[in-house]
Amino acid sequence: MGRTVRLPGTETRDRIVAHVDVDCFYAACERLREPALRGEPVVVGMGYEPGTDHGAVATASYEARRFGVESAMAITQALELLPRKIDVAGTDHPVSEAGFYRPVDMSFYESVAGDTRELLHGRAETVREVSIDEAYLDVTGRTDWETVEAFGGELRAAIEGEVGVTASVGVAPTMSAAKVASDHDKPDGLVVVEPGEVAEFLAPLDVEAVHGVGPVTARALRELGIETAGDLAEADPAVLGSEFGERGRRVHRFARGADDRAVEPRGRPKSLSRESAFTEATDSPDRQRERLRTLAAAVAERARSRGVSYRTVGIKTVEPPFDVNTRARSLPGPVADGDLLAEVALELFAEFAGDPVRKLGVRVSNLSFADGEQPSLTEWTNTTTASDEESDTPDGQHSLAEYNEDPGDEERNTPDGQRSLTGYD
């Protein structure tokens, strides 16, 4: 288990925000599928195919980083630092100094992310999904400052126990501080920063640790003599505004612990879905179809309650061990018909009926909203809305394009060594 850092605070009943960030998400997914990879150096490459040297590093596990492998590095360069185990077998090169390389598998990663999202939405009043592997939770109504450490520990344990990946959790009275806290003790860490202690917690940290400060901005700040978050907090906001515009004023506020943003979902959902796993994989067509009907009914009810019609119906099946299959069909026009939704879902599933299945999902997309309809706070969103405030992901991993909040062109690399796949499309 990870370490817990507890920072004493006050009795003030402030908003309680948790930032959850799955550690090395792409590599964690590969280890979930191949348990033998646990503890081994793992590199996941975009544009990479087994046995080739094409593509670029999307993420490198902590073990791989010890050999100098970093995100955005060409696979050819990574192989020079960390050759494949299969390539060194029978040579003089130590097998212990070689690693495993895997290509990006979007469908599988999305499936694991869906399990995590479902878990998070069940443990918070409001969830803001930033990317495929991280989210903010407003847990003010679920815990208090006396019990929040136990709450965070239980949340982290649930993610590991129910999804099979580890996550780092940061808790603070503000979104920006919670994000920094989740990065403070990775991997598998829990850091609680209580009200009144945010500025003290941030002060000694490197200026690049401040939420919204990426490598380019950090270099420019250091040229001004601003080395730490404390230096940034004490800097003249007028000078920062002149040099960096609104970004400078914003990171100055964050460094001082000032951040009044509420946790809110971003935009309308682009799809509505329900997924459900069987206790054990089943090959019973009757059980499978019944589960699909139940899921289709749940999705149809969610759409009906929000005045949403849909044009595309899709299903997902997960077969042992973690083989993900998806199928979708677009209708001639938008509909809101639960019976039709179930009928199409069953037709799409026909080719898999009777195969061993461990999980099923039903999704509708290409949504149309009634006038004035607002998305539910509990719906997950796929959004590509740009936001320079979500500049870095502590796990070094920007997400698959449909989940990512684009940080802007200067803040592309991330502290945990994983690169946005959008940079290689």
GUTOR-420130 format. One record per residue (C-alpha): y, z, x; residue number from 0. Coordinates in Angstrom, 3 decimals, always signed. Layout:
<rec north="Y" up="Z" east="X" num="NUM"/>
...
END
This chain:
<rec north="+0.000" up="+0.000" east="+0.000" num="0"/>
<rec north="+3.615" up="-0.474" east="+1.088" num="1"/>
<rec north="+6.083" up="+2.175" east="+2.062" num="2"/>
<rec north="+8.534" up="+3.841" east="-0.312" num="3"/>
<rec north="+12.094" up="+4.507" east="+0.830" num="4"/>
<rec north="+13.876" up="+7.035" east="-1.362" num="5"/>
<rec north="+17.644" up="+7.335" east="-1.050" num="6"/>
<rec north="+19.152" up="+10.437" east="-2.714" num="7"/>
<rec north="+21.890" up="+9.874" east="-5.235" num="8"/>
<rec north="+23.783" up="+11.435" east="-8.081" num="9"/>
<rec north="+22.991" up="+12.405" east="-11.654" num="10"/>
<rec north="+25.047" up="+9.546" east="-13.112" num="11"/>
<rec north="+23.200" up="+7.570" east="-15.785" num="12"/>
<rec north="+24.015" up="+4.037" east="-14.606" num="13"/>
<rec north="+22.292" up="+0.798" east="-15.418" num="14"/>
<rec north="+18.891" up="+0.593" east="-13.710" num="15"/>
<rec north="+18.061" up="-2.821" east="-12.290" num="16"/>
<rec north="+14.813" up="-3.756" east="-10.567" num="17"/>
<rec north="+14.435" up="-6.858" east="-8.430" num="18"/>
<rec north="+10.828" up="-8.001" east="-8.070" num="19"/>
<rec north="+9.925" up="-10.463" east="-5.335" num="20"/>
<rec north="+6.335" up="-11.578" east="-4.738" num="21"/>
<rec north="+5.592" up="-11.500" east="-1.003" num="22"/>
<rec north="+5.008" up="-14.929" east="+0.599" num="23"/>
<rec north="+4.206" up="-16.350" east="-2.809" num="24"/>
<rec north="+2.650" up="-19.695" east="-1.873" num="25"/>
<rec north="+0.499" up="-18.123" east="+0.821" num="26"/>
<rec north="-0.385" up="-15.253" east="-1.545" num="27"/>
<rec north="-1.617" up="-17.771" east="-4.112" num="28"/>
<rec north="-3.785" up="-19.492" east="-1.525" num="29"/>
<rec north="-5.279" up="-16.129" east="-0.583" num="30"/>
<rec north="-5.915" up="-15.376" east="-4.232" num="31"/>
<rec north="-7.950" up="-18.555" east="-4.453" num="32"/>
<rec north="-9.583" up="-18.052" east="-1.035" num="33"/>
<rec north="-9.979" up="-14.322" east="-0.317" num="34"/>
<rec north="-11.252" up="-15.144" east="+3.194" num="35"/>
<rec north="-7.660" up="-16.080" east="+4.093" num="36"/>
<rec north="-6.441" up="-12.493" east="+3.716" num="37"/>
<rec north="-5.147" up="-11.163" east="+7.007" num="38"/>
<rec north="-5.270" up="-14.631" east="+8.568" num="39"/>
<rec north="-2.310" up="-16.834" east="+9.578" num="40"/>
<rec north="-1.677" up="-19.191" east="+6.653" num="41"/>
<rec north="+0.738" up="-22.126" east="+6.569" num="42"/>
<rec north="+1.472" up="-23.988" east="+3.318" num="43"/>
<rec north="+2.912" up="-27.441" east="+3.849" num="44"/>
<rec north="+4.862" up="-29.781" east="+1.588" num="45"/>
<rec north="+3.721" up="-33.356" east="+2.122" num="46"/>
<rec north="+0.790" up="-32.057" east="+4.131" num="47"/>
<rec north="-2.789" up="-33.235" east="+3.691" num="48"/>
<rec north="-5.817" up="-31.563" east="+5.315" num="49"/>
<rec north="-6.548" up="-32.926" east="+8.766" num="50"/>
<rec north="-3.145" up="-34.626" east="+9.137" num="51"/>
<rec north="+0.080" up="-33.611" east="+10.854" num="52"/>
<rec north="+2.462" up="-34.886" east="+8.168" num="53"/>
<rec north="+4.948" up="-32.846" east="+6.171" num="54"/>
<rec north="+6.985" up="-29.696" east="+6.629" num="55"/>
<rec north="+6.298" up="-25.983" east="+6.354" num="56"/>
<rec north="+7.005" up="-24.653" east="+2.851" num="57"/>
<rec north="+5.964" up="-21.125" east="+3.769" num="58"/>
<rec north="+4.251" up="-19.267" east="+6.570" num="59"/>
<rec north="+2.488" up="-15.955" east="+6.113" num="60"/>
<rec north="+3.670" up="-12.991" east="+8.145" num="61"/>
<rec north="+0.708" up="-13.475" east="+10.454" num="62"/>
<rec north="+1.697" up="-17.114" east="+11.065" num="63"/>
<rec north="+5.310" up="-16.159" east="+11.752" num="64"/>
<rec north="+4.212" up="-14.035" east="+14.684" num="65"/>
<rec north="+3.386" up="-17.329" east="+16.406" num="66"/>
<rec north="+6.873" up="-18.691" east="+15.729" num="67"/>
<rec north="+6.065" up="-20.802" east="+12.657" num="68"/>
<rec north="+9.064" up="-20.940" east="+10.316" num="69"/>
<rec north="+9.998" up="-22.552" east="+7.031" num="70"/>
<rec north="+11.346" up="-26.132" east="+7.142" num="71"/>
<rec north="+9.592" up="-26.659" east="+10.486" num="72"/>
<rec north="+7.748" up="-29.959" east="+10.863" num="73"/>
<rec north="+3.983" up="-29.571" east="+10.616" num="74"/>
<rec north="+3.681" up="-31.268" east="+14.020" num="75"/>
<rec north="+5.787" up="-28.503" east="+15.575" num="76"/>
<rec north="+3.923" up="-25.785" east="+13.680" num="77"/>
<rec north="+0.605" up="-27.125" east="+14.965" num="78"/>
<rec north="+1.865" up="-26.842" east="+18.533" num="79"/>
<rec north="+2.574" up="-23.150" east="+17.965" num="80"/>
<rec north="-0.401" up="-22.421" east="+15.739" num="81"/>
<rec north="-3.234" up="-24.968" east="+15.816" num="82"/>
<rec north="-5.776" up="-25.187" east="+13.025" num="83"/>
<rec north="-8.877" up="-23.062" east="+13.488" num="84"/>
<rec north="-11.069" up="-26.054" east="+12.770" num="85"/>
<rec north="-9.395" up="-27.955" east="+15.612" num="86"/>
<rec north="-9.941" up="-25.284" east="+18.256" num="87"/>
<rec north="-13.544" up="-24.451" east="+17.409" num="88"/>
<rec north="-15.648" up="-25.174" east="+20.469" num="89"/>
<rec north="-12.618" up="-25.349" east="+22.793" num="90"/>
<rec north="-11.129" up="-22.865" east="+25.236" num="91"/>
<rec north="-8.313" up="-22.034" east="+22.808" num="92"/>
<rec north="-8.848" up="-18.592" east="+21.228" num="93"/>
<rec north="-9.782" up="-18.919" east="+17.558" num="94"/>
<rec north="-7.777" up="-15.717" east="+16.967" num="95"/>
<rec north="-4.647" up="-17.681" east="+17.905" num="96"/>
<rec north="-5.175" up="-20.407" east="+15.332" num="97"/>
<rec north="-4.552" up="-20.530" east="+11.601" num="98"/>
<rec north="-5.294" up="-22.126" east="+8.261" num="99"/>
<rec north="-3.182" up="-24.920" east="+6.783" num="100"/>
<rec north="-3.089" up="-25.716" east="+3.083" num="101"/>
<rec north="-1.152" up="-28.287" east="+1.001" num="102"/>
<rec north="+1.191" up="-27.149" east="-1.756" num="103"/>
<rec north="-0.593" up="-26.848" east="-5.114" num="104"/>
<rec north="+2.138" up="-26.681" east="-7.762" num="105"/>
<rec north="-0.109" up="-26.331" east="-10.778" num="106"/>
<rec north="-1.942" up="-23.361" east="-9.339" num="107"/>
<rec north="+1.244" up="-21.614" east="-8.231" num="108"/>
<rec north="+2.751" up="-22.089" east="-11.684" num="109"/>
<rec north="-0.339" up="-20.549" east="-13.242" num="110"/>
<rec north="-0.099" up="-17.439" east="-11.057" num="111"/>
<rec north="+3.647" up="-17.250" east="-11.717" num="112"/>
<rec north="+2.948" up="-17.345" east="-15.457" num="113"/>
<rec north="+0.704" up="-14.301" east="-15.140" num="114"/>
<rec north="+3.461" up="-12.453" east="-13.270" num="115"/>
<rec north="+6.139" up="-13.434" east="-15.789" num="116"/>
<rec north="+4.032" up="-12.215" east="-18.685" num="117"/>
<rec north="+3.552" up="-8.867" east="-16.968" num="118"/>
<rec north="+7.265" up="-8.451" east="-16.179" num="119"/>
<rec north="+8.376" up="-9.247" east="-19.721" num="120"/>
<rec north="+6.103" up="-6.499" east="-20.985" num="121"/>
<rec north="+7.799" up="-3.898" east="-18.783" num="122"/>
<rec north="+11.523" up="-4.540" east="-19.254" num="123"/>
<rec north="+14.029" up="-4.961" east="-22.043" num="124"/>
<rec north="+15.585" up="-7.988" east="-20.335" num="125"/>
<rec north="+14.291" up="-10.257" east="-17.573" num="126"/>
<rec north="+16.285" up="-12.785" east="-15.573" num="127"/>
<rec north="+13.917" up="-15.144" east="-13.792" num="128"/>
<rec north="+15.567" up="-16.475" east="-10.670" num="129"/>
<rec north="+12.667" up="-18.515" east="-9.337" num="130"/>
<rec north="+8.916" up="-18.898" east="-9.480" num="131"/>
<rec north="+8.396" up="-15.735" east="-7.432" num="132"/>
<rec north="+11.295" up="-13.390" east="-8.198" num="133"/>
<rec north="+13.120" up="-11.850" east="-11.134" num="134"/>
<rec north="+15.621" up="-9.186" east="-12.105" num="135"/>
<rec north="+14.631" up="-6.604" east="-14.715" num="136"/>
<rec north="+16.928" up="-4.328" east="-16.693" num="137"/>
<rec north="+14.743" up="-1.231" east="-17.061" num="138"/>
<rec north="+17.475" up="+1.158" east="-18.228" num="139"/>
<rec north="+15.666" up="+1.795" east="-21.493" num="140"/>
<rec north="+12.234" up="+2.145" east="-19.882" num="141"/>
<rec north="+12.878" up="+4.807" east="-17.233" num="142"/>
<rec north="+15.566" up="+7.040" east="-15.715" num="143"/>
<rec north="+16.652" up="+7.943" east="-12.209" num="144"/>
<rec north="+14.268" up="+10.912" east="-12.083" num="145"/>
<rec north="+11.209" up="+8.778" east="-12.860" num="146"/>
<rec north="+12.213" up="+5.335" east="-11.626" num="147"/>
<rec north="+10.344" up="+5.656" east="-8.338" num="148"/>
<rec north="+7.087" up="+6.218" east="-10.205" num="149"/>
<rec north="+7.988" up="+3.359" east="-12.559" num="150"/>
<rec north="+8.541" up="+1.018" east="-9.617" num="151"/>
<rec north="+5.283" up="+2.076" east="-8.024" num="152"/>
<rec north="+3.374" up="+1.450" east="-11.229" num="153"/>
<rec north="+5.022" up="-1.952" east="-11.613" num="154"/>
<rec north="+4.074" up="-2.958" east="-8.099" num="155"/>
<rec north="+0.509" up="-1.705" east="-8.585" num="156"/>
<rec north="+0.206" up="-3.615" east="-11.873" num="157"/>
<rec north="+1.239" up="-6.885" east="-10.225" num="158"/>
<rec north="-1.355" up="-6.395" east="-7.504" num="159"/>
<rec north="-4.079" up="-5.206" east="-9.860" num="160"/>
<rec north="-3.564" up="-7.651" east="-12.731" num="161"/>
<rec north="-2.288" up="-10.767" east="-10.968" num="162"/>
<rec north="-3.779" up="-10.286" east="-7.519" num="163"/>
<rec north="-0.640" up="-10.691" east="-5.374" num="164"/>
<rec north="+1.647" up="-8.112" east="-3.778" num="165"/>
<rec north="+5.326" up="-7.758" east="-4.570" num="166"/>
<rec north="+8.248" up="-5.853" east="-3.145" num="167"/>
<rec north="+10.475" up="-4.011" east="-5.602" num="168"/>
<rec north="+14.077" up="-2.928" east="-5.145" num="169"/>
<rec north="+15.776" up="-0.621" east="-7.663" num="170"/>
<rec north="+19.528" up="-0.018" east="-7.834" num="171"/>
<rec north="+22.365" up="+0.278" east="-10.349" num="172"/>
<rec north="+23.497" up="-3.315" east="-9.592" num="173"/>
<rec north="+21.793" up="-6.680" east="-9.324" num="174"/>
<rec north="+23.096" up="-7.440" east="-5.832" num="175"/>
<rec north="+21.979" up="-4.080" east="-4.410" num="176"/>
<rec north="+18.561" up="-4.347" east="-6.075" num="177"/>
<rec north="+18.037" up="-7.723" east="-4.411" num="178"/>
<rec north="+18.900" up="-6.326" east="-0.987" num="179"/>
<rec north="+16.671" up="-3.308" east="-1.641" num="180"/>
<rec north="+13.629" up="-5.473" east="-2.414" num="181"/>
<rec north="+14.052" up="-7.180" east="+0.951" num="182"/>
<rec north="+14.584" up="-3.939" east="+2.868" num="183"/>
<rec north="+10.958" up="-2.900" east="+3.334" num="184"/>
<rec north="+8.818" up="-6.025" east="+2.894" num="185"/>
<rec north="+6.017" up="-6.668" east="+2.382" num="186"/>
<rec north="+4.686" up="-4.526" east="-0.472" num="187"/>
<rec north="+7.659" up="-2.179" east="-0.344" num="188"/>
<rec north="+9.546" up="-0.064" east="-2.859" num="189"/>
<rec north="+13.162" up="+0.924" east="-2.180" num="190"/>
<rec north="+15.226" up="+2.973" east="-4.639" num="191"/>
<rec north="+19.014" up="+3.101" east="-4.186" num="192"/>
<rec north="+20.574" up="+5.568" east="-6.604" num="193"/>
<rec north="+24.071" up="+5.485" east="-8.140" num="194"/>
<rec north="+26.832" up="+6.429" east="-5.753" num="195"/>
<rec north="+24.765" up="+5.527" east="-2.683" num="196"/>
<rec north="+24.941" up="+1.730" east="-2.718" num="197"/>
<rec north="+27.784" up="+1.336" east="-0.186" num="198"/>
<rec north="+26.175" up="+3.919" east="+2.114" num="199"/>
<rec north="+22.839" up="+2.097" east="+1.922" num="200"/>
<rec north="+24.395" up="-1.271" east="+2.696" num="201"/>
<rec north="+26.876" up="-0.235" east="+5.404" num="202"/>
<rec north="+24.587" up="-0.313" east="+8.489" num="203"/>
<rec north="+22.773" up="-3.511" east="+7.489" num="204"/>
<rec north="+23.444" up="-6.839" east="+9.165" num="205"/>
<rec north="+26.093" up="-8.786" east="+7.273" num="206"/>
<rec north="+23.512" up="-11.459" east="+6.423" num="207"/>
<rec north="+21.625" up="-8.876" east="+4.362" num="208"/>
<rec north="+24.450" up="-8.813" east="+1.781" num="209"/>
<rec north="+23.506" up="-10.713" east="-1.340" num="210"/>
<rec north="+25.188" up="-14.118" east="-1.287" num="211"/>
<rec north="+25.655" up="-14.267" east="+2.503" num="212"/>
<rec north="+23.482" up="-16.972" east="+3.987" num="213"/>
<rec north="+23.153" up="-17.993" east="+7.652" num="214"/>
<rec north="+26.178" up="-20.321" east="+7.683" num="215"/>
<rec north="+28.496" up="-17.771" east="+6.068" num="216"/>
<rec north="+27.093" up="-15.023" east="+8.315" num="217"/>
<rec north="+27.955" up="-17.003" east="+11.435" num="218"/>
<rec north="+31.493" up="-17.565" east="+10.211" num="219"/>
<rec north="+31.891" up="-13.859" east="+9.359" num="220"/>
<rec north="+30.689" up="-12.839" east="+12.807" num="221"/>
<rec north="+33.324" up="-15.092" east="+14.338" num="222"/>
<rec north="+35.830" up="-12.913" east="+12.474" num="223"/>
<rec north="+34.277" up="-9.789" east="+13.977" num="224"/>
<rec north="+32.381" up="-8.872" east="+10.807" num="225"/>
<rec north="+28.895" up="-7.890" east="+11.948" num="226"/>
<rec north="+27.628" up="-5.458" east="+9.299" num="227"/>
<rec north="+27.856" up="-4.964" east="+5.560" num="228"/>
<rec north="+30.128" up="-2.006" east="+6.290" num="229"/>
<rec north="+32.466" up="-4.272" east="+8.250" num="230"/>
<rec north="+32.500" up="-6.682" east="+5.324" num="231"/>
<rec north="+33.283" up="-3.877" east="+2.878" num="232"/>
<rec north="+36.290" up="-2.821" east="+4.985" num="233"/>
<rec north="+37.599" up="-6.360" east="+5.565" num="234"/>
<rec north="+40.775" up="-7.645" east="+3.942" num="235"/>
<rec north="+39.733" up="-9.391" east="+0.711" num="236"/>
<rec north="+42.759" up="-11.686" east="+0.960" num="237"/>
<rec north="+41.560" up="-12.941" east="+4.343" num="238"/>
<rec north="+38.031" up="-13.411" east="+3.017" num="239"/>
<rec north="+39.370" up="-15.306" east="+0.029" num="240"/>
<rec north="+41.440" up="-17.543" east="+2.269" num="241"/>
<rec north="+38.485" up="-18.279" east="+4.556" num="242"/>
<rec north="+35.649" up="-18.541" east="+2.034" num="243"/>
<rec north="+37.218" up="-18.834" east="-1.400" num="244"/>
<rec north="+35.571" up="-17.047" east="-4.320" num="245"/>
<rec north="+32.354" up="-16.586" east="-2.319" num="246"/>
<rec north="+34.272" up="-14.442" east="+0.183" num="247"/>
<rec north="+35.773" up="-12.247" east="-2.522" num="248"/>
<rec north="+32.423" up="-11.904" east="-4.244" num="249"/>
<rec north="+30.420" up="-10.841" east="-1.170" num="250"/>
<rec north="+33.199" up="-8.380" east="-0.327" num="251"/>
<rec north="+32.670" up="-6.741" east="-3.711" num="252"/>
<rec north="+28.906" up="-6.718" east="-3.239" num="253"/>
<rec north="+29.227" up="-5.091" east="+0.192" num="254"/>
<rec north="+31.286" up="-2.308" east="-1.409" num="255"/>
<rec north="+28.633" up="-1.787" east="-4.074" num="256"/>
<rec north="+30.769" up="-3.320" east="-6.830" num="257"/>
<rec north="+28.823" up="-5.610" east="-9.140" num="258"/>
<rec north="+29.213" up="-5.360" east="-12.897" num="259"/>
<rec north="+26.943" up="-8.281" east="-13.813" num="260"/>
<rec north="+24.413" up="-7.568" east="-16.517" num="261"/>
<rec north="+20.850" up="-8.831" east="-16.274" num="262"/>
<rec north="+20.767" up="-11.878" east="-18.529" num="263"/>
<rec north="+18.405" up="-14.850" east="-18.797" num="264"/>
<rec north="+19.843" up="-18.175" east="-17.678" num="265"/>
<rec north="+20.228" up="-20.882" east="-20.271" num="266"/>
<rec north="+17.981" up="-21.997" east="-23.078" num="267"/>
<rec north="+14.263" up="-22.277" east="-22.501" num="268"/>
<rec north="+12.952" up="-25.733" east="-21.753" num="269"/>
<rec north="+9.548" up="-24.798" east="-23.068" num="270"/>
<rec north="+7.772" up="-22.115" east="-25.081" num="271"/>
<rec north="+4.275" up="-21.051" east="-24.156" num="272"/>
<rec north="+1.521" up="-18.539" east="-24.597" num="273"/>
<rec north="-1.404" up="-17.940" east="-22.237" num="274"/>
<rec north="-4.433" up="-15.704" east="-22.501" num="275"/>
<rec north="-7.295" up="-14.903" east="-20.133" num="276"/>
<rec north="-10.862" up="-14.096" east="-21.137" num="277"/>
<rec north="-12.379" up="-10.908" east="-19.751" num="278"/>
<rec north="-14.953" up="-13.158" east="-18.115" num="279"/>
<rec north="-15.126" up="-16.943" east="-17.968" num="280"/>
<rec north="-16.733" up="-18.343" east="-21.112" num="281"/>
<rec north="-18.398" up="-21.672" east="-21.845" num="282"/>
<rec north="-18.588" up="-21.069" east="-25.593" num="283"/>
<rec north="-16.719" up="-23.927" east="-27.326" num="284"/>
<rec north="-16.245" up="-21.786" east="-30.426" num="285"/>
<rec north="-14.581" up="-18.950" east="-28.491" num="286"/>
<rec north="-12.448" up="-21.408" east="-26.580" num="287"/>
<rec north="-11.239" up="-23.252" east="-29.682" num="288"/>
<rec north="-10.569" up="-20.030" east="-31.541" num="289"/>
<rec north="-8.456" up="-18.769" east="-28.654" num="290"/>
<rec north="-6.544" up="-22.054" east="-28.579" num="291"/>
<rec north="-5.832" up="-21.804" east="-32.312" num="292"/>
<rec north="-4.525" up="-18.264" east="-31.836" num="293"/>
<rec north="-2.279" up="-19.345" east="-28.963" num="294"/>
<rec north="-1.016" up="-22.371" east="-30.870" num="295"/>
<rec north="-0.176" up="-20.176" east="-33.862" num="296"/>
<rec north="+1.733" up="-17.757" east="-31.627" num="297"/>
<rec north="+3.749" up="-20.565" east="-30.045" num="298"/>
<rec north="+4.448" up="-22.142" east="-33.454" num="299"/>
<rec north="+5.672" up="-18.794" east="-34.816" num="300"/>
<rec north="+7.936" up="-18.255" east="-31.831" num="301"/>
<rec north="+9.414" up="-21.722" east="-32.329" num="302"/>
<rec north="+9.781" up="-21.213" east="-36.081" num="303"/>
<rec north="+11.547" up="-17.876" east="-35.705" num="304"/>
<rec north="+14.134" up="-19.487" east="-33.436" num="305"/>
<rec north="+14.653" up="-22.680" east="-35.363" num="306"/>
<rec north="+13.150" up="-24.761" east="-32.565" num="307"/>
<rec north="+11.382" up="-28.083" east="-32.957" num="308"/>
<rec north="+9.378" up="-29.728" east="-30.190" num="309"/>
<rec north="+8.255" up="-33.180" east="-29.186" num="310"/>
<rec north="+5.645" up="-32.504" east="-26.492" num="311"/>
<rec north="+2.512" up="-30.389" east="-26.801" num="312"/>
<rec north="+0.559" up="-29.311" east="-23.755" num="313"/>
<rec north="-2.443" up="-27.188" east="-22.842" num="314"/>
<rec north="-3.613" up="-25.503" east="-19.666" num="315"/>
<rec north="-7.142" up="-24.523" east="-18.708" num="316"/>
<rec north="-8.113" up="-22.441" east="-15.710" num="317"/>
<rec north="-11.724" up="-22.790" east="-14.605" num="318"/>
<rec north="-13.463" up="-20.605" east="-12.020" num="319"/>
<rec north="-12.425" up="-19.832" east="-9.425" num="320"/>
<rec north="-8.831" up="-21.008" east="-10.029" num="321"/>
<rec north="-8.997" up="-24.703" east="-10.889" num="322"/>
<rec north="-5.980" up="-25.481" east="-13.058" num="323"/>
<rec north="-5.961" up="-28.458" east="-15.432" num="324"/>
<rec north="-3.102" up="-29.480" east="-17.697" num="325"/>
<rec north="-2.843" up="-32.112" east="-20.411" num="326"/>
<rec north="+0.119" up="-33.070" east="-22.596" num="327"/>
<rec north="+0.986" up="-35.470" east="-25.398" num="328"/>
<rec north="+4.404" up="-36.547" east="-26.640" num="329"/>
<rec north="+4.883" up="-37.046" east="-30.372" num="330"/>
<rec north="+7.021" up="-39.804" east="-31.943" num="331"/>
<rec north="+9.766" up="-37.295" east="-32.735" num="332"/>
<rec north="+10.561" up="-33.567" east="-32.804" num="333"/>
<rec north="+8.432" up="-31.511" east="-35.194" num="334"/>
<rec north="+7.986" up="-27.874" east="-36.185" num="335"/>
<rec north="+4.492" up="-27.959" east="-37.613" num="336"/>
<rec north="+2.019" up="-25.246" east="-36.638" num="337"/>
<rec north="-0.987" up="-27.099" east="-38.020" num="338"/>
<rec north="-0.096" up="-30.256" east="-36.096" num="339"/>
<rec north="+0.483" up="-28.204" east="-32.955" num="340"/>
<rec north="-3.006" up="-26.676" east="-33.184" num="341"/>
<rec north="-4.582" up="-30.062" east="-33.964" num="342"/>
<rec north="-3.011" up="-31.732" east="-30.926" num="343"/>
<rec north="-3.879" up="-28.785" east="-28.656" num="344"/>
<rec north="-7.532" up="-28.948" east="-29.731" num="345"/>
<rec north="-7.645" up="-32.705" east="-29.183" num="346"/>
<rec north="-6.203" up="-32.297" east="-25.682" num="347"/>
<rec north="-8.773" up="-29.619" east="-24.946" num="348"/>
<rec north="-11.760" up="-31.696" east="-26.121" num="349"/>
<rec north="-12.670" up="-32.928" east="-22.626" num="350"/>
<rec north="-12.957" up="-29.325" east="-21.377" num="351"/>
<rec north="-14.799" up="-27.806" east="-24.334" num="352"/>
<rec north="-18.012" up="-26.150" east="-23.169" num="353"/>
<rec north="-16.942" up="-25.938" east="-19.529" num="354"/>
<rec north="-16.580" up="-22.415" east="-18.093" num="355"/>
<rec north="-12.981" up="-21.361" east="-18.752" num="356"/>
<rec north="-11.298" up="-18.141" east="-17.636" num="357"/>
<rec north="-7.846" up="-18.771" east="-19.100" num="358"/>
<rec north="-6.163" up="-20.962" east="-21.704" num="359"/>
<rec north="-2.559" up="-21.785" east="-22.454" num="360"/>
<rec north="-0.555" up="-23.722" east="-25.056" num="361"/>
<rec north="+2.965" up="-24.984" east="-24.452" num="362"/>
<rec north="+5.591" up="-26.976" east="-26.313" num="363"/>
<rec north="+8.496" up="-28.694" east="-24.580" num="364"/>
<rec north="+11.222" up="-31.285" east="-25.128" num="365"/>
<rec north="+12.776" up="-28.715" east="-27.430" num="366"/>
<rec north="+15.492" up="-29.195" east="-30.022" num="367"/>
<rec north="+17.515" up="-26.172" east="-31.154" num="368"/>
<rec north="+19.130" up="-25.510" east="-34.496" num="369"/>
<rec north="+22.928" up="-25.189" east="-34.318" num="370"/>
<rec north="+23.958" up="-21.843" east="-32.948" num="371"/>
<rec north="+20.441" up="-20.886" east="-31.939" num="372"/>
<rec north="+20.357" up="-18.606" east="-28.915" num="373"/>
<rec north="+17.295" up="-18.120" east="-26.727" num="374"/>
<rec north="+15.363" up="-14.901" east="-26.996" num="375"/>
<rec north="+15.890" up="-12.475" east="-24.132" num="376"/>
<rec north="+12.120" up="-12.294" east="-23.718" num="377"/>
<rec north="+11.583" up="-16.022" east="-23.270" num="378"/>
<rec north="+11.081" up="-17.317" east="-19.777" num="379"/>
<rec north="+13.266" up="-20.226" east="-18.762" num="380"/>
<rec north="+12.843" up="-23.176" east="-16.489" num="381"/>
<rec north="+16.312" up="-24.027" east="-15.295" num="382"/>
<rec north="+17.874" up="-26.046" east="-12.543" num="383"/>
<rec north="+21.350" up="-24.692" east="-13.147" num="384"/>
<rec north="+23.080" up="-24.384" east="-9.790" num="385"/>
<rec north="+24.242" up="-20.928" east="-8.802" num="386"/>
<rec north="+25.612" up="-20.035" east="-5.396" num="387"/>
<rec north="+25.288" up="-16.348" east="-6.213" num="388"/>
<rec north="+21.490" up="-16.633" east="-5.985" num="389"/>
<rec north="+21.709" up="-17.800" east="-2.388" num="390"/>
<rec north="+18.689" up="-16.358" east="-0.627" num="391"/>
<rec north="+15.248" up="-15.239" east="-1.650" num="392"/>
<rec north="+14.078" up="-12.277" east="+0.416" num="393"/>
<rec north="+10.596" up="-13.674" east="+0.633" num="394"/>
<rec north="+11.848" up="-16.738" east="+2.463" num="395"/>
<rec north="+10.724" up="-18.959" east="-0.309" num="396"/>
<rec north="+12.739" up="-21.039" east="-2.694" num="397"/>
<rec north="+10.719" up="-22.159" east="-5.605" num="398"/>
<rec north="+9.373" up="-25.268" east="-7.144" num="399"/>
<rec north="+12.239" up="-27.351" east="-8.416" num="400"/>
<rec north="+11.878" up="-26.589" east="-12.104" num="401"/>
<rec north="+12.202" up="-22.847" east="-11.553" num="402"/>
<rec north="+14.798" up="-22.755" east="-8.821" num="403"/>
<rec north="+18.420" up="-21.735" east="-9.083" num="404"/>
<rec north="+19.841" up="-24.011" east="-6.391" num="405"/>
<rec north="+21.789" up="-21.901" east="-3.922" num="406"/>
<rec north="+24.003" up="-24.658" east="-2.650" num="407"/>
<rec north="+23.657" up="-26.775" east="+0.447" num="408"/>
<rec north="+24.559" up="-24.137" east="+3.017" num="409"/>
<rec north="+22.213" up="-21.374" east="+1.918" num="410"/>
<rec north="+18.873" up="-23.157" east="+2.031" num="411"/>
<rec north="+16.772" up="-21.079" east="+4.412" num="412"/>
<rec north="+15.501" up="-17.756" east="+3.181" num="413"/>
<rec north="+14.748" up="-14.477" east="+4.967" num="414"/>
<rec north="+11.032" up="-14.499" east="+4.350" num="415"/>
<rec north="+10.494" up="-17.934" east="+5.817" num="416"/>
<rec north="+9.770" up="-20.075" east="+2.788" num="417"/>
<rec north="+11.682" up="-23.201" east="+2.036" num="418"/>
<rec north="+12.625" up="-24.818" east="-1.258" num="419"/>
<rec north="+10.332" up="-27.668" east="-2.130" num="420"/>
<rec north="+13.358" up="-29.483" east="-3.539" num="421"/>
<rec north="+14.489" up="-30.084" east="+0.032" num="422"/>
<rec north="+11.521" up="-32.366" east="+0.670" num="423"/>
<rec north="+11.325" up="-34.395" east="-2.533" num="424"/>
END
